[in-house]
Amino acid sequence: MPDMNLDNVGNIFLGVTVYAGMVLAAFWLAMVIWTFRDMRARSRDFIAQLLVALLVAVLNVPGLVIYLMLRPRETLSEAYERSLEEEALLQEIEEKPTCPGCKQRVQESWQACPACHTRLKQPCVRCGQMLELSWNLCPYCATAQTGYGGESRHSHTRAYPASIPEAWDARSYSQPAAIEFVEED
C-alpha cells in the first residue's frame, strides 16, 4: 500500500507540473504576441516588430522588461491624432482673423467689421489695394499714405457710422476698368 500512495503523489505532482508548464507556455506565448502587437501599433517597420517579438521569445520576462524600457512612447494612432490637433490649432490661429473691436471672426479681405463697424483695412490712396491700418507706405505702388481729407490714417479706428459714410477723395481713387464679355463660337 505504501507504493500506491507514492504513485498517487507522483501522479498528482506530474499533473501539477504539466499544468504549470502549460500555463507558463501560454504566458510566454501571450507575452510574445502582445509584444508583437504592441510594437505593430507603435512602428511600421516589420523587421523591428519581428526583432522585438524574437527578443521576448528568447529572453522571456527580461526581454519584455527591455522592450518596455525601449519602446516608442506613443502609438501611431496617437501620433496621428496629435498631428491632426496641431494642424487644426495652427490652421485656426493662422487662417481666422478676428475683429479687434468685437472679437468676431472676419475675412481677410474685409475693409470693416459688419458687426461693430470697426475699420479693419483701408484702400491705398493711389492704387486702391487694401492695406493694413498701421502701414504708412503702400507696398504695391510705394505711395506714402495719408488719410482722406488730409488727416492721418491712425487717427480713427472706426469705420463710417451707419448714418454718415466717410468721404473719399475722388482724386485718389480710380474706378476699376469695365469688364467686357466675349462669346466664342
PyMOL commands that set and color helices and strands:
alter all, ss='L'
color gray80, all
select helices_A, chain A and resi 2-42+46-59+61-70+76-95+148-150+153-155
alter helices_A, ss='H'
color red, helices_A
select strands_A, chain A and resi 121-123+130-132
alter strands_A, ss='S'
color yellow, strands_A
deselect
rebuild
show_as cartoon
